[in-house]
Amino acid sequence: MAHDGSNPAIEDYLDRAARHARAYRAGRQPIGPTAAVASLRERFCLPLSDHGRSGAEVIDALISAAEAGLVGNTDPNFFAWVMGGSNLVGVAADWLTSAWGQNAAIFQSSPAAAVAEEAVESWLLELLDLPRESSVGFVGGATTAAFVCLAAARAEVLRRVGYDFDRRGLQDAPLVAVFLSEDAHVTNFAALRNLGFGDENFHRMPSDGAGLMRLEDLAEALAHFDGPKIIIAQAGHINSGAFEPLQEIAGLARRHDAWLHIDGAFGLWARASPTRKPLAFGAESADSWSVDGHKWLQIPYGSGFAIVHDRDAHRRAMQKTAGYLNAAEGDGRCPSDYTPDLSRRAHGFAAWAVLRSLGRDGVSALVDRHCDAAALLAERIRRIDGLTVLNPVRLNQIVVAARDPADEEPRISRLAERLNARGDIFVRTALWKGRTILRLSVISQDCGTEQVERLGREIERHWDLISATGSPPQRVSARCCDVAGDGG
Ligand SMILES: Cc1ncc(COP(=O)(O)O)c(C=O)c1O
């Protein structure tokens, strides 16, 4: 702070960062990264300096180091992964969150942050139409959300068989079995591993063409296991966007006294749209749900929600008590009672701002626009000679493959390379069920009809060229390279 009360930091680097952020979001940059790792290292991996530098110099250096290595998931032509595009109201609220420097650990460390989470908790339960008494932990993403929910599940299913997990821990506990599709999102397995589960505790159900477990297999597997059980069901498979039959699975869970967790990282948002809600029918009967805020809801990155029906089980799994963390009579909700961390970012502010700015209609329109655009794109791709769409497109995900699997790998990869070559579209391939697929996600916030029609045209143009010139392809390694031979 200067003598006259002004703070040079504000003009020097806060305004500088804001000016850059404004220009970044208003401009059109290449969507994929253009810098090779070596050049990023050259800029970032400097010797640790003995002396500090001015904020302005540091912010300028950060911008110039990062720019060529940024990925444009804020661009409406980004189809590469299931990623949100950072809603600008959320970005503004996120700036304030940082500027306010709040620690949303306990109510008293930031009453505003605690009450913002309280408000968002009830809005989320309403939007997703989940039991209103459920509790929500605000975490960094769906992986951590699954970790929180499954921690509550682990202790609770053990408690139901008379084992006090909180006192005795895991070492001596009865075996807990987890039932899930072999094709469930990898982060569920990661969360389970962190909770002390290993491969032998997983009943990996064989998956169908959409990555889902079959109800008969699940029923049979449950019938053959007598101990405490957890089922993980999918609302929105990462590739196909498909939903397991949640109502029937919830019925099985009830019959077998199993805890049902739903991984709805993006798919659970179908419940916010009256037209798509039937896809996730029955989800309300589960015991817990992991959902992302940074995907479909477009909250800036670092937003996930761990939702648990049994608030006490949630709190038992996460609560930390210490003499210095005391609460006063009349305090509001304690945020870290529902999360693994104590000191934490005030996730509620950006979530509050995005939900206030979208409203119920805005969220449902966002989901509908993306689902409608995905259906349109799938229809367009199905009409392209030699390409096929492997999944029924009911949500936002499209799995594109060659109609003739011979030489599929080089041709589909070549297609992706060509689409990405100009830097104004970004797609990715994936390996799935032994095939190379073009995996398109329609989810970036401003994506709609215009962008998918253009992508459809570009897919057709490049596929025709690939088909006409035949394989084998010349591989194009960098996204930003020109593709020779087709005029761009
Ligand atoms: C179905 C599903 N579950 C879980 C996750 C993990 O979410 P996050 O990356 O936010 O931790 C993802 C991410 O893509 C997902 O699609």
The ligand as a MOL file (V3000), in Angstrom:
LIG
                    3D

  0  0  0     0  0            999 V3000
M  V30 BEGIN CTAB
M  V30 COUNTS 16 16 0 0 0
M  V30 BEGIN ATOM
M  V30 1 C -18.7030 -40.1370 -15.9470 0
M  V30 2 C -17.5660 -39.4280 -15.2730 0
M  V30 3 N -17.2880 -39.6960 -13.9930 0
M  V30 4 C -16.2880 -39.0930 -13.3350 0
M  V30 5 C -15.4900 -38.1680 -13.9670 0
M  V30 6 C -14.3780 -37.5050 -13.2160 0
M  V30 7 O -14.6890 -36.1550 -13.0530 0
M  V30 8 P -13.5880 -35.0690 -12.7360 0
M  V30 9 O -12.6400 -35.1040 -13.8850 0
M  V30 10 O -14.3590 -33.8010 -12.6230 0
M  V30 11 O -12.9370 -35.4340 -11.4490 0
M  V30 12 C -15.7300 -37.8600 -15.3080 0
M  V30 13 C -14.8580 -36.9210 -16.0370 0
M  V30 14 O -14.8790 -36.8330 -17.2460 0
M  V30 15 C -16.8180 -38.4780 -15.9680 0
M  V30 16 O -17.1180 -38.1740 -17.2350 0
M  V30 END ATOM
M  V30 BEGIN BOND
M  V30 1 1 1 2
M  V30 2 1 2 3
M  V30 3 2 2 15
M  V30 4 2 3 4
M  V30 5 1 4 5
M  V30 6 1 5 6
M  V30 7 2 5 12
M  V30 8 1 6 7
M  V30 9 1 7 8
M  V30 10 2 8 9
M  V30 11 1 8 10
M  V30 12 1 8 11
M  V30 13 1 12 13
M  V30 14 1 12 15
M  V30 15 2 13 14
M  V30 16 1 15 16
M  V30 END BOND
M  V30 END CTAB
M  END
